[in-house]
Each structure stands twice: as C-alpha cells, then as structure tokens.
Amino acid sequence: MTNPDTIFLDGRLLEMFCAAAEELHFGRAAARMFMSQPPFSQQIKRLEHLVGEQLFVRTTRSVRLTPAGEVMVVRARKLAIDTGLMVRAARQAARGETGSLSIGLTISANCSPLAEALYQYRVAHPQIELNLREMNSSTMEAALRQRSIDIALMRPVPVDSDIATTEVYREPMVLALRRDHPWAGKKRISTEALAEAPLIGYEQAVSPYFRRMIHQLFAGVGRHPRIVQESAVPTNLTLIEAGVGVAIVPLTILRARSDTLTWVPLQDRLKAQAVTVMAMLRSRTNPAVDGFAATLLKTQMKPSSRSKSPERK
C-alpha cells in the first residue's frame, strides 16, 4: 500500500525551487534555469500542489518563503549536496578510485620491492581499503575463483586459462648459509659443488615452484641435490641458522635474517631466477583491480634499480 505522505520529486523541480528560494524573484530564477517566467511559475505551482502546501507568498512587488518553504529549502539544499556526493562516489567507484581491494601476497615476496609498491599504491589511493593476505602461491588460484582475493602476487604456478598472469618482478636465487659456514665469502658456488652439501629443499605441497626450480637446476648438470629436509620460507632460514644445512632462496628474503645469515651467488645464476607474477580473473568485476595493475606495472621494478641487496659481510 502506498504511503499518502510519499511523493516523488525530480531533481530538476527541486533545482527550480532552490533557485526561486535564493533569488526571491521568479523572473531572475527563471533566467537562471534558462526558462521563461510563465512555465517556471507553472512548475513552482506544480511543486506546491505535490507538497500540498504553499511554499511562496507572492505579491506584485515581492516574493518570500512561507514557513513551509523555509523548512523545505533547508532540506532541499541538503538533498542536493547528498545527491552530488552520491553521484561523485558512484563515479569514483566505477573508476576504481574507491571501495576495497584484497590482495594475496606470497610469503617469499614480503621483503621484495613489491611490498614498497603496495605502500606507494596505498598512499596514492587513500580512499581504497587495501587488504593484504599472506598466502602460499598454491592456494591463490582457488582464492581468486572464490573471490576472497581480487588479485594475487604469486609464483608462476600453472593456472587455468580463465586467470591472466603478468610477470612483475624477477630476482636471483642465491645460496643462503650461516656466517660461520666455510663457504661464506666465496665469490661464487657451482651446482656441482653444491650437490655435495646438505641442502634444505622445498615441500611440494607448499612450494612447488621452488622445488621444481631446484631439481631442474641440478638436473641441468646431471646431479641430484642432497636434500636433508624439506620446508618452506621462512622456516628454511631457521633451519639454516640451526646448522641443518644450506638453502637456495630468493635474494631479498635474506633481509629478514641479515644479522645471522649471508649468501653466495650461484654460478648458474641466470638459470635460477625467482619470478613473481600478478594474477587476476579475466572475468573480474572490481574496477580497482585494473587501476592497481596499471600502477604496479608502471613501477618497472628491477633488482638493480628498485631494491638493495642484503650485504655480505
């Protein structure tokens, strides 16, 4: 059942009313609305009919607001402001300038320049609520499909064609070891020499990308790694500190343990590059995703210019 007190006023009619209330002269108000006075006056009468109350007292010499008109003009101005804010907010949301953005971030990239890029995006887009979720790359594909994250910064694990991926960062893999290790300070280590050392590997279920990379590296020289334990970042750094063995890790991850660990470059460094990709659904609906992607790609992050490697002391 329709409420008898409910009426529908279009924005143009309210704009005319506000013009008349501000000018208190129908001729000037009509000109302001690019109208002639007779049709303008008819619209004001129509408004009064809709409201059911007289809004203006008209004489041959003056126009003034009635008490009802004075109340209505205050509300009409507030409504105009709210309408403008509503339209502005809707346009910003459509352009991806407001709203929220949920990003899955692989654990091993926490110390990379990606983290700084996320900070810079947050500063540049303060109206977007940025939610970061630390995740394993192997679980991000499902999270994208469930839309629990909008975008993934992950290792390049195989995904289906409905997910688009773009490389955003590449850094060298290095040999991480204790500072008192006999190899500390070496200029380079070969894969053949490394095959004799106790190596901390990566679990297939958690870090399939790094596990595959390590085994391909040794297969390239016809050797097998001497894996003494399998883990994942950052636990493998703790295992190195405990003297369990050495590990091949992304260079920037050592920032977290630079006081206790050091690193040695790999001889086959061009074959061991840790890649981070940006992944998103092709059927994405959050407009903030494309804005973030464009910002991230513009940074053109390179290890030589965007990051400072941990020092070897």
C-alpha positions in Angstrom: 0.0 0.0 0.0 1.3 3.4 -1.0 2.1 5.8 1.8 -0.1 9.0 1.3 2.8 11.1 2.6 5.2 9.8 -0.1 5.7 11.9 -3.1 8.3 11.8 -5.9 10.2 14.9 -6.8 12.6 15.0 -9.7 15.9 16.8 -9.3 15.0 19.5 -11.9 11.9 20.5 -10.0 13.9 20.8 -6.7 16.6 22.8 -8.6 13.9 25.3 -9.7 12.6 25.6 -6.2 16.1 26.3 -4.8 16.7 28.9 -7.5 13.4 30.7 -6.6 14.2 30.5 -2.9 17.6 32.0 -3.4 16.6 34.7 -5.9 13.2 35.5 -4.3 12.3 36.7 -7.8 10.7 34.4 -10.3 12.0 36.3 -13.4 15.7 36.0 -12.2 15.2 32.4 -11.1 13.6 31.5 -14.5 16.6 33.1 -16.3 19.0 31.2 -14.1 17.3 28.0 -15.2 17.3 29.1 -18.8 13.5 29.3 -18.9 10.9 32.0 -19.5 8.9 33.1 -16.4 5.4 31.6 -17.2 6.5 27.9 -17.5 8.8 28.4 -14.5 5.9 29.7 -12.4 3.8 26.8 -13.5 6.4 24.4 -12.3 6.6 26.1 -8.9 2.8 25.8 -8.6 3.1 22.1 -9.6 5.6 21.6 -6.8 3.3 23.3 -4.3 0.5 21.0 -5.5 2.7 17.9 -5.0 3.7 19.1 -1.5 0.2 20.1 -0.6 1.4 23.4 0.9 2.1 26.9 -0.3 5.8 27.5 -0.4 5.9 31.1 -1.5 3.9 34.3 -0.7 3.7 36.3 -4.0 2.8 39.9 -4.3 3.2 42.3 -7.2 6.3 43.7 -5.6 7.9 40.7 -3.7 8.3 37.0 -3.3 9.0 35.5 0.1 9.1 32.0 1.5 6.3 30.7 3.7 7.3 28.7 6.9 6.8 25.6 4.9 9.0 26.9 2.2 11.7 27.8 4.7 11.8 24.3 6.1 11.8 22.8 2.6 14.6 24.9 1.2 16.9 23.7 4.1 16.1 20.1 3.3 16.3 20.6 -0.5 19.8 22.1 -0.2 21.0 19.2 1.9 19.4 16.8 -0.6 21.2 18.5 -3.4 24.6 18.2 -1.6 23.9 14.5 -0.8 22.9 13.8 -4.4 26.1 15.4 -5.6 28.2 13.3 -3.2 26.3 10.2 -4.2 27.0 10.7 -7.9 30.6 11.5 -7.2 31.0 8.4 -5.1 29.4 6.3 -7.8 31.7 7.7 -10.5 34.8 7.1 -8.3 33.7 3.5 -7.6 33.2 2.9 -11.3 36.7 4.2 -12.0 38.2 2.1 -9.2 39.1 5.1 -7.1 37.1 4.0 -4.0 36.0 0.7 -2.5 38.2 -2.2 -1.4 40.9 -4.3 -2.9 42.0 -7.7 -1.4 45.5 -8.8 -2.5 47.1 -12.2 -1.9 50.8 -11.9 -1.3 53.2 -14.8 -1.5 55.2 -15.2 1.7 58.6 -15.2 0.0 57.9 -11.8 -1.6 57.3 -10.0 1.6 60.8 -8.5 1.6 60.9 -7.7 -2.1 60.1 -4.2 -3.7 56.6 -5.5 -4.1 55.9 -4.5 -0.5 57.1 -1.0 -1.2 54.9 -0.8 -4.3 51.9 -1.8 -2.2 52.7 1.0 0.2 53.0 3.5 -2.6 49.7 2.4 -4.0 48.0 2.9 -0.6 49.4 6.4 -0.3 48.2 7.3 -3.8 44.7 5.8 -3.3 43.8 6.5 0.3 40.1 6.0 -0.4 40.6 2.4 -1.3 40.7 -0.1 1.6 43.7 -2.3 0.8 43.5 -5.8 2.5 46.7 -7.8 2.3 46.6 -11.6 2.8 49.8 -13.6 3.2 49.3 -16.8 1.3 51.0 -19.7 -0.4 51.0 -19.4 -4.2 49.5 -22.9 -4.5 46.3 -21.7 -2.8 45.8 -18.4 -4.6 44.1 -19.8 -7.7 41.2 -21.1 -5.6 41.1 -17.9 -3.6 40.8 -15.9 -6.8 37.9 -18.1 -8.0 36.2 -17.8 -4.7 36.7 -14.0 -4.9 38.2 -14.0 -1.4 41.0 -12.1 -3.1 40.9 -9.8 -6.1 44.4 -10.1 -7.2 47.4 -12.4 -6.5 51.1 -11.6 -6.3 52.4 -15.2 -6.6 54.9 -17.5 -8.0 54.2 -18.7 -11.6 52.4 -22.0 -10.8 50.2 -23.5 -13.5 46.7 -21.9 -13.7 43.7 -22.4 -16.0 43.1 -20.0 -18.9 40.4 -18.0 -17.0 43.2 -16.5 -15.0 45.5 -13.9 -16.5 49.1 -13.6 -15.3 51.8 -11.0 -15.9 55.4 -11.0 -14.6 56.0 -8.1 -12.3 59.3 -8.9 -10.6 62.4 -11.1 -11.1 65.3 -11.6 -8.7 68.2 -14.0 -8.4 68.2 -17.1 -6.3 71.3 -17.4 -4.1 72.8 -19.9 -1.6 71.9 -18.9 1.9 74.2 -20.1 4.7 75.4 -19.2 8.2 78.0 -16.5 8.5 80.4 -19.0 10.1 80.0 -21.5 7.2 83.2 -22.4 5.3 81.7 -21.1 2.1 80.9 -17.7 3.5 82.7 -15.1 1.5 83.1 -17.2 -1.7 82.6 -15.3 -4.9 80.5 -18.0 -6.5 79.4 -21.6 -5.9 78.8 -24.2 -8.7 75.9 -26.5 -8.8 78.3 -29.5 -8.9 80.0 -28.4 -5.6 76.6 -27.7 -4.1 75.5 -31.2 -4.8 77.8 -32.4 -2.1 76.3 -30.1 0.6 73.3 -30.9 2.9 70.6 -28.9 1.2 67.3 -27.8 2.7 64.7 -28.3 0.0 61.0 -27.2 -0.6 57.9 -29.1 0.1 55.8 -29.9 -3.0 52.5 -29.1 -1.4 53.6 -25.7 -0.2 56.3 -24.5 -2.6 56.1 -26.5 -5.8 57.6 -23.6 -7.8 60.9 -23.5 -5.9 61.0 -27.3 -5.6 60.8 -27.7 -9.3 63.4 -25.0 -9.9 65.9 -26.6 -7.5 65.6 -30.0 -9.1 65.8 -28.6 -12.7 69.0 -26.7 -11.7 70.7 -29.9 -10.6 69.3 -32.0 -13.5 71.0 -29.5 -15.8 74.4 -30.7 -14.6 73.4 -34.3 -14.3 73.4 -34.4 -10.5 70.9 -34.9 -7.7 70.6 -32.5 -4.7 71.4 -33.9 -1.3 68.1 -32.9 0.4 68.3 -33.4 4.2 65.0 -31.7 5.0 62.1 -30.1 3.0 60.4 -27.0 4.3 59.3 -23.5 3.1 60.2 -19.9 3.5 60.8 -18.6 6.1 61.2 -21.9 8.1 64.1 -22.9 5.9 66.0 -19.8 7.1 65.6 -21.0 10.7 66.9 -24.5 9.6 70.0 -22.8 8.2 70.5 -20.9 11.4 70.2 -24.2 13.3 73.0 -25.7 11.2 70.8 -28.2 9.4 72.1 -27.2 6.0 72.2 -24.6 3.4 69.3 -23.5 1.0 68.8 -21.8 -2.3 66.4 -18.9 -1.7 65.3 -15.6 -3.3 67.9 -12.9 -2.6 65.6 -10.4 -0.9 64.2 -12.9 1.6 67.6 -12.7 3.4 66.8 -9.2 4.5 64.9 -10.7 7.4 68.0 -12.6 8.7 70.9 -10.4 7.5 72.4 -10.4 11.0 72.8 -14.2 11.2 72.9 -15.4 7.6 74.9 -14.5 4.5 74.8 -15.6 0.8 76.9 -16.7 -2.1 75.9 -16.2 -5.8 75.2 -19.3 -7.8 77.4 -20.0 -10.8 74.2 -20.8 -12.9 72.5 -17.6 -11.7 70.8 -17.0 -15.0 69.0 -20.3 -14.7 67.9 -19.6 -11.1 65.7 -16.6 -11.2 62.7 -16.2 -8.8 59.8 -14.8 -10.7 56.7 -13.1 -9.2 53.6 -12.7 -11.3 50.4 -10.7 -10.9 47.3 -12.9 -11.4 43.7 -12.0 -11.7 40.5 -13.4 -13.1 39.7 -12.5 -16.7 36.1 -12.0 -15.6 36.9 -9.6 -12.8 34.3 -7.1 -11.7 36.2 -5.0 -9.2 37.4 -1.9 -11.1 40.1 -1.2 -8.6 42.0 -4.3 -9.9 42.8 -2.7 -13.2 43.9 0.5 -11.5 46.2 -1.4 -9.2 47.6 -3.5 -12.0 48.4 -0.4 -14.1 50.2 1.3 -11.1 52.2 -1.8 -10.4 53.4 -2.3 -14.0 54.4 1.3 -14.2 56.9 0.9 -11.5 59.0 -1.4 -13.8 60.7 -2.9 -10.7 64.2 -4.3 -11.3 66.5 -5.6 -8.7 69.3 -3.3 -9.9 67.3 -0.1 -9.5 64.4 -0.9 -7.2 66.0 -3.0 -4.4 69.1 -3.0 -2.3 70.5 -6.5 -1.9 71.5 -7.7 1.6 75.1 -7.0 2.2 77.5 -9.9 2.5 79.8 -9.2 5.5 
